[in-house]
Every structure is written in C-alpha cells, then in structure tokens.
Amino acid sequence: MLKKLSKTIAGIFIVTLAFSCEENKQVEAPEVVGPTPSREQLAWHNMEMYAFIHFTTNTFTDKKWGYRDESPEVFNPTALDVGQWMQTLKKAGFKSVILTAKPHNDFALDPSDDKKRSC
C-alpha cells in the first residue's frame, strides 16, 4: 500500500513539474496590497540570527541574578579572547552580536581608570 502511494505521489510530482516547466515566460509581479516593509526592515529581517552576550559580574560569581552587592574587583577577565567568541559565532551562522553593556545589576562595561568605582 505504501509503495503504491509513493508511486502515485511521485507521478503527481512529475506531472506538476512538467506543467510548470512547459511555459517559461516572464510574469509581472502583482500590485502591492497593504503595508510593505521598508528597505531597512528587509535588511534587518535578512540578518536572521543575533547573538546576545551578557558578560558581567555574574559571569564570575556564577549567579543567575546580580543584586548589586558584588565588588567591582570580581570582574577580572584575565584570559579573554573576544576574537574567539566572534569566530565561533560567525561559524554558527550569527550575522550580528549585541553586547549587553549595562545589565539590570548596574555593572557597566565602559572604559574607566577609576578602579574604586562601585557597581
């Protein structure tokens, strides 16, 4: 029964393909109906996958949520290879990366010479 059904489906596919290839003429696009996306919106849509990176004190304390009670000295990336992150994300198919520079716990990833600055 399954073999017969497979043959029938294959036959329908071949007939459909034959009819679709029979006329190879240009067809005009239909008129646009309703709102259409802008060029920028289409570009955003084509980016497909974004990676979100949350690199903060929680990375070093192994906490899911920070409570603003961590010392700034906890954040101490000694062997950071951001290039390796980007290579991995690119190989995985990500088109863009968003770095969370100031998560909910108020720890900011901004350049500062003030080592005594609190979270």
C-alpha positions as CSV (number, residue, x, y, z in Angstrom):
1,M,0.0,0.0,0.0
2,L,2.8,2.4,1.0
3,K,4.7,1.6,-2.2
4,K,1.7,2.3,-4.4
5,L,1.1,5.6,-2.6
6,S,4.7,6.6,-3.1
7,K,4.5,5.9,-6.8
8,T,1.3,7.9,-7.0
9,I,2.9,10.9,-5.2
10,A,6.0,10.6,-7.5
11,G,3.7,10.6,-10.5
12,I,1.8,13.7,-9.4
13,F,5.1,15.5,-8.7
14,I,6.4,14.7,-12.2
15,V,3.2,15.8,-13.9
16,T,3.2,19.0,-11.9
17,L,6.9,19.7,-12.7
18,A,6.2,19.1,-16.4
19,F,3.4,21.6,-16.5
20,S,5.4,24.2,-14.5
21,C,8.3,23.9,-17.0
22,E,6.0,24.0,-20.1
23,E,5.7,27.7,-20.2
24,N,8.8,29.6,-19.2
25,K,7.6,33.2,-19.8
26,Q,8.0,36.3,-17.7
27,V,5.2,37.2,-15.4
28,E,4.7,40.6,-14.0
29,A,4.6,41.0,-10.2
30,P,1.1,41.7,-8.8
31,E,0.4,45.2,-7.4
32,V,1.3,45.7,-3.7
33,V,-1.7,45.4,-1.3
34,G,-1.4,46.8,2.2
35,P,1.8,47.9,4.0
36,T,5.1,46.7,2.7
37,P,8.4,46.6,4.6
38,S,11.0,49.3,4.0
39,R,14.5,48.6,2.6
40,E,15.8,48.9,6.2
41,Q,13.2,46.5,7.6
42,L,14.1,43.9,4.9
43,A,17.8,44.3,5.7
44,W,17.1,43.7,9.4
45,H,15.0,40.7,8.6
46,N,17.7,39.2,6.4
47,M,20.2,39.4,9.3
48,E,18.3,36.3,10.6
49,M,20.2,35.5,13.9
50,Y,21.6,37.8,16.6
51,A,23.8,36.7,19.5
52,F,23.3,38.3,22.9
53,I,26.3,38.4,25.1
54,H,25.8,39.2,28.8
55,F,29.3,39.5,30.2
56,T,29.2,40.9,33.7
57,T,30.0,40.2,37.3
58,N,27.6,37.3,37.2
59,T,30.0,35.6,34.8
60,F,32.5,35.4,37.7
61,T,30.1,34.8,40.6
62,D,28.0,32.0,38.9
63,K,24.8,33.8,39.9
64,K,21.8,34.0,37.7
65,W,20.9,37.4,39.0
66,G,23.1,40.1,40.4
67,Y,21.9,42.1,43.4
68,R,24.4,45.0,43.1
69,D,26.3,43.6,46.1
70,E,29.3,42.3,44.2
71,S,32.7,44.1,44.4
72,P,33.9,45.5,41.1
73,E,37.1,43.6,41.6
74,V,35.1,40.4,41.0
75,F,35.1,41.3,37.3
76,N,38.6,40.2,36.3
77,P,38.9,38.8,32.8
78,T,42.5,37.5,32.7
79,A,42.4,35.3,29.6
80,L,39.7,37.0,27.5
81,D,39.7,36.2,23.8
82,V,36.8,38.1,22.2
83,G,38.1,37.2,18.8
84,Q,37.5,33.6,19.5
85,W,33.9,34.4,20.5
86,M,33.3,36.2,17.2
87,Q,34.9,33.4,15.1
88,T,32.6,30.9,16.9
89,L,29.5,33.0,16.4
90,K,30.4,33.5,12.7
91,K,30.9,29.8,12.2
92,A,27.5,29.2,13.9
93,G,25.8,31.5,11.4
94,F,25.2,34.6,13.5
95,K,25.1,37.8,11.5
96,S,25.3,40.2,14.4
97,V,26.2,40.4,18.0
98,I,24.7,42.5,20.8
99,L,26.7,43.1,23.9
100,T,24.8,44.0,27.0
101,A,26.9,46.8,28.3
102,K,24.8,47.6,31.4
103,P,22.6,44.8,32.6
104,H,20.0,45.1,35.4
105,N,22.6,44.9,38.2
106,D,24.1,48.3,37.1
107,F,27.5,46.9,36.4
108,A,28.7,48.9,33.3
109,L,31.2,47.7,30.7
110,D,32.6,51.1,30.0
111,P,36.3,52.1,29.9
112,S,37.4,53.6,33.2
113,D,40.6,54.3,35.0
114,D,38.8,54.6,38.3
115,K,39.3,51.2,39.9
116,K,37.4,52.3,43.1
117,R,34.2,52.9,41.2
118,S,31.3,50.9,42.6
119,C,28.8,48.8,40.7
